[in-house]
Amino acid sequence: MQIKRLLKEVRLSWLITGVVVLVILLGLFFDIWRTYAVRKSLEHDVVAAAKEAGAFLPFRPRQAVEAGLDALRKRGLKPGPTSVVVGKDGKTIDVSIRSEVRAYFAWLVGAPKLKFTALARGEVVVEGGGPVSELERSDIAFALRRYDSFRVGQEIVVWPSASGDVPGYAVKAFRVSGPRFLRVGEEVELALEENLAKFSSKSGQIVVIFEPESDGEEMVGTVVGFAAIDASIVDEKGRLVCRTVKKRLEGEEENRLGAAHDFGVWRGGVSRMKVKVVR
């Protein structure tokens, strides 16, 4: 009798333990399902916000950030200062929201709240357009004489043209003067540049590329195109260390220029936004 009673108690104990474990597992599943549902809803919100913000890219990144934040607020969310981040080139945007779901059963395994981040990443692809043929002089940092080895993505060291010990092979910067607009194929007036420090630590600066009228005359030249640079530092010799980059400007380019005038600055084209959820 005692053995039967003992076996009955053991079975009852196992049954109770099994029921408790089953309830806990069902509770954990419920917590996970709730978190998944909330996350899917937030992912829908950040994707929609990224699409609204992407309408301003790649040319107006500040407006894109404002549009993304406004879109999140309209959906009842509270974005933080880094909830909308535009890439340096203006072609990518990340929209994210951090959230948490109170756990009813996950606290048993040390997780009273289930935290996660809903992140959508948008990328702008611009198709079409062409090299810029005309810019205002006020948009130009300085002028560089055309050289054969130029390519986008290369690091160059630019010398101030007013320096007295500039070697013949050096890439020299000149100040731009003359008319308000600079156009490919037209004349540009130049002056010696003494100080390049004002151009340091700036990205996407536009420089005009020119051909001198003659080898001995560099103060007057012909515009052959426009390039863009990311400048870093000025070294001990007053030289500007920079890298040539691609840059696309807003608007439509009326004149179709050939490859000989392509130095990386383009205008026009059709923007297309791709948005995906990142997990």
C-alpha angles and dihedrals in degrees: 000000000000091000092050091048090048092050090048091052091048091051090049090049091051091047092052091046091050092050091049092049091047091051091049092049091048089048092051090049089051091051091049092047091051091049091049092050093049091046093051090051092050092046088056089052096049092046090053091047091049091053092050092048092045091065087077097050142140095009104040109039095161092056089046091058092048092048092050093050092047091050091054092048091050087058091057095257129132108226122198128222091271098041091105118039125174119204121247092254093048092238100102133052132187120202116187141168125193116213143161137208122214109241121224096190107007089079086076088070094043101271110110089166129030108219127195144154124234108210131182122185122201127194125193119215116193117200126192129006126111147226115314114256101185139029138165115260090235089064092058123093097193142314131266128197112241115258130189099237095056116135135155113261098030124126114236136182113221121204125207105250091221092063113113098219103050111146119230094249094053125118103235130200121222131190115245122230136158129067125017094247127050115207131186109257095023131104123270126197117221140193134190116277115220106178128036097175092098089064097052124113093017128123131214097015114166122228128187118235115215142179115221118237088239138356092259096044118068100154092081125040147148122261111241099170150312131270135186129222139192104214121203118173143348110233129217091277093055093254121145116231111208146147128231112237141178118261131181122202129207120255136044125298110226098187119065109217127192130238091272088071097043111110097153105278111112136174132201133015136128120285121221123186125213117191127187137171115248118209 
